Amino acid sequence: MSNTSSTAFELATWYDTWNETGLNNLINGIVPLSYATRYNLAFASLVPDGGNGYTIGGFGQYAGAVKAQIAAHAPSALVYVGLGSTGFVEAVQDNSQHKNRSTRNIADWLLQNGYDGVSIDVEDSGMSFVAEFVRQIGPVFRAQGFGIAVSVPWPGGGPTELYGSDAVAAFNENVDALEFQDYSSSGTPSDVSPWTDAGVSAGIIMGGVSTENSQYQTSLPDTAAWTQYAMQNGLRGMFSWRLDNDHGTQGQEEDVDPTFTGAKTIYDTVYGVAAR
């Protein structure tokens, strides 16, 4: 069923926590935080919690300050912890062996630090544990109002090839958003069907573009076209990697002179006007 309404269309992006230039751009007010409704902060790890399972840690040194800037200038935006691969498999195994204690640690950390959920960006051998992890954290997160996103590399492979035979049910039952890294595959219009044909709900899928300076940068015409496809085919929204380094004119160093034209293209395609 086609849905062209922008009312509930989610706009998500990532922001780094390791680069002082990105933080200073926020402090100096040059970052258009209205271009997104959710921010994933890159990256945290899952680390041992004093012999009592695993919890969130290992963020970049500017994570707290970046989060504070987003909260001050975009108070309605959600802020998720971006979880990388470090400690991920160990935390899943600890949950299995110790009655889900690491899930409780993670939820407590989110509550204490004022985050709204997690975006799981795990690659390589850790991907086979993602479905089990979202089943572990799903009931606890729902009870406490936290969101769950999975950032999906090479999405053209489809859910079973990437995450295993039980991924479809695990994602439909527990995940709010699947962020397709379409820039690492064939593009949103091609990448969606292997998932929906397998039974994944279109309503949890987000198309994705790369807006940073790299060989994977998505062109602005493709950014607009993939966003239009997402709107017309009932997807949850669009996400970009990453706002702090979005189409920089300097072109070599991270977060230097970003123009934000990638995020703006998504926003303007959805709303038809420039963000203020």
Kinemage of the C-alpha trace (Angstrom):
@kinemage 1
@onewidth
@group {chain A} dominant
@subgroup {mainchain}
@vectorlist {calphas} color= white
{ca met a 1} P 0.000 0.000 0.000
{ca ser a 2} L 1.509 3.317 -1.040
{ca asn a 3} L 1.914 6.042 1.552
{ca thr a 4} L 3.016 9.484 0.430
{ca ser a 5} L 2.253 11.270 3.687
{ca ser a 6} L 5.222 12.950 5.372
{ca thr a 7} L 3.513 13.083 8.771
{ca ala a 8} L 5.156 10.003 10.284
{ca phe a 9} L 8.110 9.721 7.899
{ca glu a 10} L 11.223 9.353 10.052
{ca leu a 11} L 14.403 11.224 9.168
{ca ala a 12} L 17.430 9.745 10.932
{ca thr a 13} L 21.124 10.505 10.697
{ca trp a 14} L 24.389 9.682 12.446
{ca tyr a 15} L 26.749 12.090 14.194
{ca asp a 16} L 30.266 11.285 15.336
{ca thr a 17} L 31.485 11.646 18.927
{ca trp a 18} L 35.241 11.477 18.380
{ca asn a 19} L 35.900 14.681 16.438
{ca glu a 20} L 36.078 18.052 18.190
{ca thr a 21} L 35.421 19.829 14.884
{ca gly a 22} L 31.982 18.219 14.667
{ca leu a 23} L 31.224 19.304 18.227
{ca asn a 24} L 32.397 22.858 17.554
{ca asn a 25} L 30.154 23.039 14.496
{ca leu a 26} L 27.234 22.265 16.809
{ca ile a 27} L 28.357 24.810 19.397
{ca asn a 28} L 28.760 27.474 16.699
{ca gly a 29} L 25.246 26.854 15.423
{ca ile a 30} L 26.095 25.897 11.855
{ca val a 31} L 24.521 22.412 11.931
{ca pro a 32} L 20.875 22.349 10.750
{ca leu a 33} L 19.523 19.987 13.403
{ca ser a 34} L 15.997 20.385 12.018
{ca tyr a 35} L 16.935 18.046 9.154
{ca ala a 36} L 16.525 14.940 11.333
{ca thr a 37} L 14.019 13.593 13.837
{ca arg a 38} L 16.468 11.026 15.235
{ca tyr a 39} L 20.220 11.097 15.818
{ca asn a 40} L 22.418 8.004 16.237
{ca leu a 41} L 25.687 8.830 17.987
{ca ala a 42} L 28.675 6.888 16.653
{ca phe a 43} L 29.979 4.702 18.239
{ca ala a 44} L 29.686 3.011 21.602
{ca ser a 45} L 30.703 -0.518 22.586
{ca leu a 46} L 29.404 -3.119 24.977
{ca val a 47} L 31.914 -3.424 27.796
{ca pro a 48} L 32.228 -5.592 30.934
{ca asp a 49} L 30.253 -4.235 33.878
{ca gly a 50} L 32.415 -5.182 36.834
{ca gly a 51} L 31.877 -8.920 36.516
{ca asn a 52} L 28.120 -8.490 36.218
{ca gly a 53} L 27.594 -8.820 32.484
{ca tyr a 54} L 27.966 -6.054 29.893
{ca thr a 55} L 26.831 -2.471 29.585
{ca ile a 56} L 27.316 0.505 27.269
{ca gly a 57} L 30.723 2.212 27.214
{ca gly a 58} L 33.587 3.199 24.983
{ca phe a 59} L 31.926 6.252 23.426
{ca gly a 60} L 34.002 8.966 21.774
{ca gln a 61} L 35.201 11.621 24.194
{ca tyr a 62} L 32.715 14.225 22.946
{ca ala a 63} L 29.577 12.076 23.211
{ca gly a 64} L 28.141 13.884 26.222
{ca ala a 65} L 28.734 17.318 24.744
{ca val a 66} L 27.315 16.336 21.333
{ca lys a 67} L 24.212 14.907 22.966
{ca ala a 68} L 23.790 18.050 25.066
{ca gln a 69} L 23.940 20.260 21.972
{ca ile a 70} L 21.315 18.178 20.185
{ca ala a 71} L 19.075 18.234 23.259
{ca ala a 72} L 19.419 22.006 23.578
{ca his a 73} L 18.774 22.896 19.944
{ca ala a 74} L 16.537 20.026 18.774
{ca pro a 75} L 14.691 19.044 21.949
{ca ser a 76} L 12.068 16.970 20.157
{ca ala a 77} L 14.644 14.799 18.351
{ca leu a 78} L 15.341 11.287 19.586
{ca val a 79} L 18.954 10.374 20.387
{ca tyr a 80} L 20.077 6.759 20.078
{ca val a 81} L 23.328 5.088 21.064
{ca gly a 82} L 25.077 3.700 17.991
{ca leu a 83} L 26.387 0.272 18.986
{ca gly a 84} L 29.363 -1.139 17.088
{ca ser a 85} L 30.753 -4.669 17.029
{ca thr a 86} L 33.067 -4.470 20.058
{ca gly a 87} L 31.715 -6.620 22.885
{ca phe a 88} L 28.503 -7.374 21.021
{ca val a 89} L 28.803 -11.155 20.694
{ca glu a 90} L 30.051 -11.448 24.263
{ca ala a 91} L 27.022 -9.530 25.570
{ca val a 92} L 24.595 -11.758 23.649
{ca gln a 93} L 26.284 -14.849 25.041
{ca asp a 94} L 26.261 -13.406 28.552
{ca asn a 95} L 22.525 -12.780 28.272
{ca ser a 96} L 21.980 -16.391 27.250
{ca gln a 97} L 24.019 -17.707 30.154
{ca his a 98} L 22.903 -15.294 32.880
{ca lys a 99} L 19.154 -14.678 32.505
{ca asn a 100} L 19.403 -11.541 30.351
{ca arg a 101} L 21.392 -9.538 32.873
{ca ser a 102} L 23.275 -7.523 30.226
{ca thr a 103} L 19.964 -6.376 28.743
{ca arg a 104} L 18.996 -4.946 32.123
{ca asn a 105} L 22.386 -3.236 32.401
{ca ile a 106} L 21.973 -1.671 28.948
{ca ala a 107} L 18.451 -0.458 29.686
{ca asp a 108} L 19.573 1.007 33.012
{ca trp a 109} L 22.429 2.834 31.272
{ca leu a 110} L 20.082 4.331 28.667
{ca leu a 111} L 17.718 5.515 31.377
{ca gln a 112} L 20.463 7.000 33.531
{ca asn a 113} L 22.106 8.800 30.601
{ca gly a 114} L 18.964 10.063 28.903
{ca tyr a 115} L 19.058 8.169 25.603
{ca asp a 116} L 15.997 7.003 23.677
{ca gly a 117} L 17.235 3.702 22.250
{ca val a 118} L 19.988 1.960 20.317
{ca ser a 119} L 20.970 1.564 16.688
{ca ile a 120} L 22.874 -1.699 16.186
{ca asp a 121} L 25.599 -1.357 13.545
{ca val a 122} L 27.307 -4.744 13.742
{ca glu a 123} L 29.150 -6.308 10.813
{ca asp a 124} L 30.941 -9.524 9.836
{ca ser a 125} L 30.672 -12.483 12.241
{ca gly a 126} L 28.608 -10.508 14.743
{ca met a 127} L 25.701 -10.243 12.320
{ca ser a 128} L 24.610 -13.813 13.031
{ca phe a 129} L 23.930 -12.757 16.652
{ca val a 130} L 21.798 -9.680 15.878
{ca ala a 131} L 18.455 -11.505 15.666
{ca glu a 132} L 19.059 -13.138 19.040
{ca phe a 133} L 20.069 -9.809 20.572
{ca val a 134} L 16.916 -7.991 19.473
{ca arg a 135} L 14.839 -10.844 20.894
{ca gln a 136} L 16.718 -10.492 24.171
{ca ile a 137} L 16.298 -6.740 24.490
{ca gly a 138} L 12.912 -6.354 22.767
{ca pro a 139} L 10.505 -6.995 25.685
{ca val a 140} L 12.574 -4.970 28.178
{ca phe a 141} L 12.981 -2.064 25.762
{ca arg a 142} L 9.272 -1.991 24.920
{ca ala a 143} L 8.361 -1.959 28.597
{ca gln a 144} L 10.645 1.031 29.197
{ca gly a 145} L 9.843 2.913 25.987
{ca phe a 146} L 13.232 2.533 24.293
{ca gly a 147} L 13.565 2.139 20.534
{ca ile a 148} L 15.558 -0.446 18.584
{ca ala a 149} L 17.104 0.178 15.161
{ca val a 150} L 19.397 -2.090 13.156
{ca ser a 151} L 21.755 -0.481 10.655
{ca val a 152} L 21.980 -2.967 7.775
{ca pro a 153} L 25.145 -3.204 5.626
{ca trp a 154} L 24.860 -4.697 2.130
{ca pro a 155} L 21.036 -4.896 2.365
{ca gly a 156} L 20.650 -6.350 -1.119
{ca gly a 157} L 21.525 -9.726 0.401
{ca gly a 158} L 18.212 -9.943 2.215
{ca pro a 159} L 17.493 -10.808 5.853
{ca thr a 160} L 18.212 -14.547 5.870
{ca glu a 161} L 21.540 -14.293 4.062
{ca leu a 162} L 22.726 -11.489 6.331
{ca tyr a 163} L 21.211 -12.354 9.708
{ca gly a 164} L 19.971 -15.945 9.629
{ca ser a 165} L 16.766 -17.900 9.187
{ca asp a 166} L 15.021 -16.436 12.252
{ca ala a 167} L 15.743 -12.800 11.405
{ca val a 168} L 12.404 -11.982 9.768
{ca ala a 169} L 10.334 -12.876 12.813
{ca ala a 170} L 12.860 -11.339 15.212
{ca phe a 171} L 12.874 -8.034 13.338
{ca asn a 172} L 9.115 -7.809 12.788
{ca glu a 173} L 8.441 -8.518 16.455
{ca asn a 174} L 11.155 -6.403 18.082
{ca val a 175} L 12.694 -3.776 15.796
{ca asp a 176} L 11.356 -0.283 15.134
{ca ala a 177} L 13.651 0.548 12.216
{ca leu a 178} L 15.936 -1.240 9.785
{ca glu a 179} L 18.337 1.368 8.417
{ca phe a 180} L 19.426 0.140 4.986
{ca gln a 181} L 22.957 1.138 4.044
{ca asp a 182} L 21.836 1.230 0.426
{ca tyr a 183} L 25.023 3.038 -0.578
{ca ser a 184} L 26.907 -0.236 0.067
{ca ser a 185} L 24.516 -2.134 -2.206
{ca ser a 186} L 22.320 -1.327 -5.210
{ca gly a 187} L 20.145 1.504 -3.862
{ca thr a 188} L 16.834 1.691 -2.036
{ca pro a 189} L 14.538 0.742 -4.954
{ca ser a 190} L 16.487 -2.490 -5.539
{ca asp a 191} L 17.294 -3.398 -1.941
{ca val a 192} L 13.798 -3.395 -0.459
{ca ser a 193} L 12.193 -6.306 -2.313
{ca pro a 194} L 14.465 -9.076 -0.948
{ca trp a 195} L 13.252 -8.055 2.507
{ca thr a 196} L 9.555 -7.539 1.848
{ca asp a 197} L 9.422 -10.710 -0.285
{ca ala a 198} L 10.871 -12.568 2.727
{ca gly a 199} L 8.110 -11.158 4.945
{ca val a 200} L 9.725 -8.139 6.595
{ca ser a 201} L 7.257 -5.307 7.107
{ca ala a 202} L 7.912 -2.332 4.825
{ca gly a 203} L 6.893 -0.117 7.733
{ca ile a 204} L 10.120 -0.815 9.632
{ca ile a 205} L 12.460 -0.345 6.636
{ca met a 206} L 14.353 2.907 6.101
{ca gly a 207} L 16.177 3.738 2.898
{ca gly a 208} L 19.707 5.017 3.342
{ca val a 209} L 22.241 7.308 1.680
{ca ser a 210} L 25.860 8.214 2.293
{ca thr a 211} L 26.306 11.974 2.463
{ca glu a 212} L 29.945 12.094 3.557
{ca asn a 213} L 32.908 12.581 1.248
{ca ser a 214} L 33.935 9.101 0.125
{ca gln a 215} L 33.736 6.728 -2.810
{ca tyr a 216} L 30.343 5.627 -1.475
{ca gln a 217} L 28.760 9.081 -1.454
{ca thr a 218} L 25.247 8.965 -2.892
{ca ser a 219} L 24.562 11.531 -5.600
{ca leu a 220} L 21.979 14.188 -4.838
{ca pro a 221} L 19.675 13.025 -7.656
{ca asp a 222} L 19.792 9.466 -6.271
{ca thr a 223} L 19.226 10.814 -2.759
{ca ala a 224} L 16.030 12.507 -3.925
{ca ala a 225} L 14.889 9.529 -6.008
{ca trp a 226} L 15.459 6.992 -3.212
{ca thr a 227} L 13.593 9.249 -0.781
{ca gln a 228} L 10.671 9.480 -3.179
{ca tyr a 229} L 10.665 5.698 -3.509
{ca ala a 230} L 10.621 5.318 0.282
{ca met a 231} L 7.659 7.672 0.602
{ca gln a 232} L 5.702 6.090 -2.231
{ca asn a 233} L 6.202 2.533 -1.007
{ca gly a 234} L 5.292 2.860 2.642
{ca leu a 235} L 8.774 2.710 4.144
{ca arg a 236} L 9.384 4.064 7.635
{ca gly a 237} L 11.713 6.817 6.491
{ca met a 238} L 15.236 7.650 5.345
{ca phe a 239} L 18.572 7.792 7.123
{ca ser a 240} L 21.925 9.295 6.197
{ca trp a 241} L 25.518 8.570 7.161
{ca arg a 242} L 26.413 11.153 8.432
{ca leu a 243} L 25.346 14.740 9.163
{ca asp a 244} L 28.598 16.001 10.705
{ca asn a 245} L 30.527 15.171 7.504
{ca asp a 246} L 27.768 15.879 4.964
{ca his a 247} L 29.141 16.995 1.551
{ca gly a 248} L 32.097 18.930 2.936
{ca thr a 249} L 33.640 21.419 0.550
{ca gln a 250} L 37.125 20.779 1.951
{ca gly a 251} L 36.763 17.145 0.980
{ca gln a 252} L 39.656 15.570 2.869
{ca glu a 253} L 39.285 16.048 6.622
{ca glu a 254} L 36.302 14.878 8.627
{ca asp a 255} L 33.697 17.453 9.635
{ca val a 256} L 35.500 20.355 7.930
{ca asp a 257} L 33.199 22.751 6.018
{ca pro a 258} L 30.131 20.498 5.676
{ca thr a 259} L 27.364 21.871 3.466
{ca phe a 260} L 24.602 19.490 4.647
{ca thr a 261} L 23.202 19.268 1.117
{ca gly a 262} L 22.549 15.527 1.433
{ca ala a 263} L 20.358 15.869 4.512
{ca lys a 264} L 18.731 18.951 2.977
{ca thr a 265} L 17.865 17.004 -0.171
{ca ile a 266} L 16.100 14.348 1.899
{ca tyr a 267} L 14.271 16.977 3.956
{ca asp a 268} L 13.194 19.032 0.942
{ca thr a 269} L 12.016 15.919 -0.894
{ca val a 270} L 9.840 14.929 2.064
{ca tyr a 271} L 8.483 18.333 2.983
{ca gly a 272} L 8.847 20.264 -0.257
{ca val a 273} L 10.389 23.297 1.442
{ca ala a 274} L 13.775 24.205 2.875
{ca ala a 275} L 14.313 23.638 6.591
{ca arg a 276} L 14.707 26.711 8.698
